[in-house]
Amino acid sequence: MTPTPDQRAAREKLVLDHFHDEVAQDWDQTLSTFPHPHYELIPMLLVHDGDTDVRAYYHDTRVAFPDQDHEIIALRHSDDAVIVEFWLMGTHLGPLGKMPATGSRHRTRMTAFFIFDEDDNLVCERVYFDRLSLVTQLLGGINLKDPRNWFTFGRAVAGMLSMSGTAPDPRITETTAPDFPGYAYERHRPR
């Protein structure tokens, strides 16, 4: 069902408030935009589900990037979502998982799908970005001409590699193909 202009306006306000409250690090207000907080970070194959898990995610990312901010590029509406393209920016001043602080600044292009249920409740924020672009910026900011930085660089690479060995969340990887009425769609799998 196509949302009405009033539904679109209400959804857009909720999403923009969500962005504002994240930058202000007002977690109570940010989480109040969901009846049940749920984040899916597709490049990381991670899901943060529930108040406690999402608050831990907020805490960890703001330890890593205390000055995290964004610039919205575009905002679009679909039948069940608001889609936002934006730049996420921040300075890597604390550990990001097992990756130690590099002191590097990043500006990473992202897309977030804010998905709404049939009652117009925000039920999921699903984020897509190029993980390699982020890692390249974080590692690329380390001055390798100075031998004192080699150890930091090595620890950062080792930290990133160790984080890539975690098992993917099945809520991201185990999907079912939608039914396309009037179209004979068959999922093709490698043999």
VEXPA-893473 format. One line per 10 residues: number of its first residue (from 0); their letters; for each residue x, y, z of N, C-alpha, C, O. Coordinates in steps of 0.1 Angstrom, whole numbers. Each point is the difference from the previous one (the first is absolute). Layout:
residues N
NUM> a> X,Y,Z,X,Y,Z,X,Y,Z,X,Y,Z ~ ...
This chain:
residues 191
0> mtptpdqraa> 8,-12,0,-8,12,0,9,12,0,9,2,8 ~ -12,8,-17,7,12,-1,-3,9,12,-12,2,3 ~ 21,3,4,-3,9,12,-6,13,-5,3,5,-10 ~ -12,0,19,-6,13,-3,10,11,3,11,-2,6 ~ -13,14,-11,9,11,2,2,2,15,11,4,5 ~ -21,-5,4,1,1,14,9,-11,6,9,3,9 ~ -10,-15,-14,8,-11,5,15,3,-4,9,-2,8 ~ -7,6,-20,14,3,-5,6,11,9,11,-1,4 ~ -19,11,-2,5,11,9,4,-4,14,10,3,5 ~ -19,-12,1,3,-5,13,12,-9,0,8,1,10
10> reklvldhfh> -7,-10,-20,12,-9,0,13,9,-2,10,-3,7 ~ -11,12,-16,12,9,-2,4,7,12,12,1,3 ~ -21,5,4,3,7,13,6,-10,10,10,3,6 ~ -16,-15,-5,6,-10,10,14,-3,-4,9,-1,9 ~ -6,-1,-22,14,-4,-4,9,12,2,11,-2,5 ~ -15,14,-8,9,11,2,2,3,15,12,3,4 ~ -22,-5,4,2,1,15,10,-11,4,9,3,9 ~ -10,-15,-14,9,-11,3,14,4,-3,9,-2,8 ~ -6,7,-20,13,5,-4,5,10,10,12,0,5 ~ -20,10,-2,4,11,9,3,-5,13,11,4,6
20> devaqdwdqt> -19,-13,0,2,-5,13,13,-9,1,6,0,10 ~ -3,-7,-21,12,-8,0,13,9,1,9,-3,8 ~ -9,14,-16,11,9,1,1,7,14,11,2,5 ~ -22,1,1,0,6,13,3,-10,11,2,3,11 ~ -1,-16,-15,2,-11,9,-10,-1,11,3,-3,12 ~ -16,7,-16,-11,-2,9,-7,-13,-2,-9,-1,-8 ~ 15,-9,14,-4,-14,-3,-15,-3,4,-7,-7,-7 ~ 2,13,17,-14,-2,4,-9,5,-11,-10,-7,-4 ~ 13,19,-1,-9,5,-11,2,-8,-13,-10,-3,-6 ~ 22,-1,3,3,-8,-12,-8,-13,1,-7,-4,-10
30> lstfphphye> 8,-3,21,-7,-13,1,-15,2,1,-7,-10,-3 ~ 2,21,7,-14,2,1,-7,0,-14,-12,0,-1 ~ 20,1,-10,-5,0,-13,-4,-14,-4,-7,-2,-10 ~ 11,-8,17,-3,-14,-2,-9,-5,11,2,4,12 ~ -12,-13,-15,-7,-7,11,10,-11,6,0,-4,11 ~ 9,-1,-20,10,-10,3,12,2,-8,0,-2,-12 ~ 11,8,17,11,4,-8,6,-12,-7,2,-11,6 ~ 1,13,-19,6,-11,-8,8,6,-11,-5,7,-9 ~ 18,-10,9,10,5,-10,6,-12,-7,3,-10,6 ~ -2,11,-20,7,-10,-8,11,7,-7,-2,9,-8
40> lipmllvhdg> 14,-13,11,12,5,-7,5,-10,-10,7,-9,3 ~ -12,11,-16,2,-10,-10,14,-3,-3,4,-12,-1 ~ 5,22,-1,14,-3,-3,7,-8,11,9,-8,-3 ~ -13,9,15,6,-7,12,-7,-13,2,5,-8,8 ~ -17,6,-14,-8,-12,2,-4,-1,15,-1,-11,6 ~ -2,23,0,-4,1,14,-14,5,2,-4,8,-8 ~ -2,-13,18,-13,6,5,1,4,14,6,-7,8 ~ -11,19,-5,-1,5,14,-15,0,3,-7,8,-7 ~ 2,-16,16,-14,-1,2,-3,3,15,6,-6,9 ~ -16,15,-7,-4,3,14,7,12,6,11,3,-5
50> dtdvrayyhd> -17,2,15,6,13,6,14,-2,5,9,8,-3 ~ -6,-19,10,13,-2,6,11,-1,-11,10,6,1 ~ -13,-14,-11,9,-3,-10,3,12,-9,12,3,-3 ~ -23,5,0,2,12,-8,8,11,8,8,7,-6 ~ -11,-6,19,7,10,8,15,-4,1,9,9,-1 ~ -6,-22,1,14,-4,0,7,4,-13,11,4,0 ~ -18,-6,-11,5,4,-13,2,15,-1,11,4,-4 ~ -20,4,9,2,14,1,12,4,8,9,8,-4 ~ -8,-14,16,12,3,9,13,-4,-8,9,8,0 ~ -8,-20,-5,12,-4,-7,4,9,-11,12,3,-2
60> trvafpdqdh> -22,1,-7,4,8,-11,3,14,4,8,6,-7 ~ -13,-1,18,3,14,4,14,0,8,6,10,1 ~ -2,-22,5,13,-1,5,10,1,-11,10,7,1 ~ -13,-14,-12,9,-1,-12,0,14,-7,10,5,-4 ~ -22,1,3,-1,12,-8,-8,10,8,-12,2,-2 ~ 18,5,12,-8,9,9,-6,12,-7,-10,5,5 ~ 16,-1,-16,-5,11,-7,-9,-4,-12,-1,8,-10 ~ -4,-20,10,-8,-5,-12,-11,10,-3,-7,5,8 ~ 6,-3,-21,-10,9,-6,-4,-5,-14,5,-11,-4 ~ -15,18,-2,-4,-5,-13,-4,12,-9,-2,11,5
70> eiialrhsdd> 2,-13,-18,-6,10,-9,-10,-8,-9,4,-10,-7 ~ -16,14,7,-10,-7,-8,1,4,-14,1,12,-3 ~ -1,-22,-6,2,3,-15,-14,0,-6,-3,9,-8 ~ -5,-19,11,-14,-1,-6,-8,-8,9,4,-9,8 ~ -17,11,-9,-10,-7,8,-12,-4,-9,-5,9,-7 ~ 2,-22,6,-11,-5,-9,-10,-8,8,3,-5,11 ~ -14,4,-17,-11,-8,7,-3,-12,-9,0,1,-12 ~ -3,-13,18,-6,-11,-7,-13,-4,8,-4,7,9 ~ -3,-17,-13,-12,-4,6,2,-3,15,-9,3,8 ~ 20,-9,-4,2,-4,14,13,5,6,4,-4,11
80> avivefwlmg> 2,14,-17,13,5,5,3,14,-4,-6,6,-9 ~ 15,0,17,6,13,-4,15,-4,-2,6,-6,9 ~ -1,9,-21,14,-3,-3,8,13,0,-3,9,-7 ~ 14,-10,15,9,12,1,14,-3,-4,6,-10,4 ~ -1,18,-14,14,-1,-4,7,11,8,-5,12,1 ~ 16,-15,5,7,10,8,15,-3,1,4,-11,-3 ~ 3,21,7,14,-1,3,1,-2,15,-6,8,8 ~ 13,-18,-3,3,-2,14,14,4,2,9,-5,-7 ~ -6,13,17,13,6,2,4,-2,15,-8,0,9 ~ 21,-1,-7,5,0,14,15,-2,0,6,-4,-9
90> thlgplgkmp> -1,6,21,15,-1,2,2,-13,9,-7,-1,11 ~ 15,-8,-15,2,-13,7,9,2,12,12,-1,-1 ~ -18,4,12,8,4,12,-1,-11,11,7,1,10 ~ -14,-12,-12,-1,-11,9,-1,-13,-7,-1,0,-12 ~ 1,-11,19,0,-13,-7,-13,-2,-7,-11,3,5 ~ 12,-9,-17,-12,-4,-8,0,-15,0,7,-6,-8 ~ -14,-1,17,1,-14,2,14,-3,4,5,5,11 ~ 2,-13,-18,14,-4,3,10,9,-7,13,-2,2 ~ -17,12,-9,9,9,-7,3,12,9,-9,7,3 ~ 22,-5,0,3,12,9,-2,13,-8,0,0,-12
100> atgsrhrtrm> -1,11,20,-1,13,-6,11,3,-10,12,-3,3 ~ -15,9,-14,10,4,-10,2,15,0,10,5,-6 ~ -20,2,11,0,15,-1,-4,5,-13,0,12,-2 ~ -4,-21,-7,-4,4,-14,-14,5,0,-9,-5,8 ~ 6,14,-17,-14,5,-2,-5,-8,-12,7,-2,-10 ~ -20,-1,11,-6,-6,-12,-13,7,-4,-6,7,8 ~ 3,-8,-21,-13,5,-6,-5,-11,-9,6,-2,-11 ~ -16,-6,16,-4,-12,-7,-14,2,-5,-9,3,8 ~ 6,-6,-21,-13,1,-5,-8,-12,4,5,-11,-1 ~ -17,13,6,-9,-10,5,-14,1,-5,-4,11,-5
110> taffifdedd> -4,-22,6,-14,0,-3,-7,-7,12,4,-11,3 ~ -14,17,2,-8,-6,11,-14,-1,-4,-6,9,-5 ~ 0,-21,6,-14,-3,-2,-7,0,14,3,-8,8 ~ -11,18,-6,-9,0,12,-13,-6,-3,-8,6,-7 ~ 6,-18,12,-11,-8,-5,-11,1,10,2,-1,13 ~ -15,3,-18,-12,1,8,-9,-11,-1,-1,-6,-11 ~ -6,2,21,-10,-10,-1,-14,6,-4,0,12,-3 ~ -10,-21,2,-13,5,-5,-7,10,9,-9,7,-5 ~ 14,-6,17,-5,11,9,9,12,1,-2,8,9 ~ 11,-7,-18,9,11,-1,10,1,12,4,11,3
120> nlvcervyfd> -1,-22,3,10,-1,10,14,-3,-7,1,-8,-9 ~ 9,15,13,14,-3,-4,4,-13,6,1,-1,12 ~ 2,-9,-21,3,-13,5,15,-4,-3,5,-10,6 ~ 2,17,-15,13,-3,-3,7,11,-6,-5,8,-9 ~ 18,-6,12,9,8,-7,11,-9,-6,7,-6,7 ~ -7,5,-21,9,-9,-7,10,9,-7,-4,7,-9 ~ 16,-9,12,11,9,-5,9,-8,-10,5,-11,3 ~ -2,18,-14,9,-6,-10,11,11,-2,-2,12,-1 ~ 14,-17,0,12,8,-4,11,-9,-5,0,-12,2 ~ 10,19,-8,12,-8,-5,10,0,12,7,10,3
130> rlslvtqllg> -6,-22,3,9,-2,11,14,3,-4,8,5,9 ~ -4,-9,-21,14,3,-4,3,15,0,11,4,3 ~ -20,4,-8,2,14,0,3,5,14,9,9,2 ~ -17,-13,8,2,4,14,14,-4,5,8,8,5 ~ -5,-21,-7,13,-5,4,12,7,-7,10,3,7 ~ -11,-1,-20,10,7,-7,3,13,6,12,5,1 ~ -23,3,2,2,13,6,7,-1,14,8,8,3 ~ -13,-17,5,6,-1,14,15,-4,-1,8,5,8 ~ -5,-15,-16,14,-4,-1,8,10,-8,12,2,3 ~ -18,4,-13,7,10,-8,5,12,7,9,7,-5
140> ginlkdprnw> -16,-4,16,4,12,8,12,-2,8,5,10,7 ~ 0,-22,-6,12,-3,8,13,4,-8,2,-5,-11 ~ 6,13,17,13,4,-7,10,-11,1,7,-2,10 ~ -6,-6,-21,9,-11,0,15,4,-2,9,-9,0 ~ -7,21,-3,14,5,-2,7,1,14,12,1,0 ~ -20,0,10,5,0,14,0,-14,6,-11,-5,2 ~ 22,-1,0,1,-14,5,-7,-2,13,-4,-11,3 ~ 2,22,5,-8,-1,12,-14,-4,-2,-7,-5,9 ~ 2,7,-21,-14,-3,-3,-2,-15,-6,-11,-4,-1 ~ 22,-2,-1,-1,-14,-6,-8,-9,9,-8,-9,-5
150> ftfgravagm> 11,9,18,-6,-9,9,-15,3,0,-8,-10,0 ~ 4,23,1,-15,3,0,-6,-5,-13,-11,-6,0 ~ 17,8,-11,-5,-5,-13,-2,-15,0,-10,-6,-4 ~ 20,-2,9,-1,-14,1,-11,-5,9,-7,-9,-3 ~ 6,16,15,-11,-4,9,-14,3,-6,-9,-7,2 ~ 8,18,-10,-12,4,-6,-4,-10,-11,-12,-4,-1 ~ 21,0,-7,-2,-10,-10,-4,-14,6,-10,-6,-4 ~ 17,2,15,-3,-12,7,-14,1,6,-7,-10,0 ~ 4,21,6,-13,2,6,-11,-1,-10,-11,-7,2 ~ 12,13,-14,-10,-1,-11,-1,-14,-5,-11,-5,-2
160> lsmsgtapdp> 22,-2,0,-1,-14,-4,-7,-9,10,-7,-9,-4 ~ 10,11,17,-6,-8,10,-15,2,0,-8,-9,4 ~ 3,21,-6,-14,3,0,-7,-6,-12,-12,-2,1 ~ 19,-1,-12,-6,-6,-12,-3,-15,2,-7,-6,-9 ~ 12,0,20,-2,-14,2,-12,-4,8,-3,-11,3 ~ -6,21,0,-12,-3,8,-10,-6,-9,-1,3,-11 ~ -7,-11,17,-11,-7,-7,-11,11,-4,-4,8,8 ~ -1,-9,-20,-10,10,-4,-13,-3,7,-3,-12,3 ~ -5,22,-1,-13,-1,7,-10,-6,-10,-2,5,-11 ~ -4,-17,14,-9,-6,-9,-12,8,-4,-7,-2,-10
170> ritettapdf> 3,12,18,-11,9,-3,3,9,-12,-9,5,-7 ~ 22,-4,3,4,7,-12,3,-10,-11,-4,3,-12 ~ 9,-14,14,4,-10,-10,-10,-9,-5,0,-5,-11 ~ -10,1,20,-10,-9,-3,-13,7,-4,-9,2,8 ~ 8,1,-21,-11,7,-5,-9,-8,-9,5,-11,-5 ~ -17,15,3,-9,-7,-10,-3,9,-11,-3,12,3 ~ 2,-17,-15,-3,8,-11,-15,4,0,-8,-8,4 ~ 5,20,-7,-14,4,0,-8,-6,-12,6,-5,-9 ~ -19,5,11,-9,-6,-11,-3,12,-9,-4,11,4 ~ 6,-13,-17,-3,10,-10,-12,-4,-8,2,-8,-10
180> pgyayerhrp> -14,11,14,-12,-4,-7,1,3,-15,3,12,-3 ~ -7,-21,-5,0,2,-14,14,-1,-7,1,3,-12 ~ 9,-7,20,13,-1,-6,6,-13,5,0,-3,12 ~ 5,-5,-21,6,-13,4,14,2,3,9,-2,-8 ~ -7,6,21,14,2,5,5,-12,7,-7,-6,8 ~ 18,1,-12,6,-11,7,14,4,4,8,4,-8 ~ -5,-6,21,13,3,5,10,-10,-6,-2,-12,1 ~ 13,17,-7,10,-8,-6,11,-2,10,5,10,6 ~ -1,-22,-3,11,-3,9,11,-6,-8,-2,-8,-10 ~ 14,10,14,12,-6,-7,-1,-16,2,-5,-4,11
190> r> 9,-3,-21,0,-14,1,13,-6,4,1,-12,2
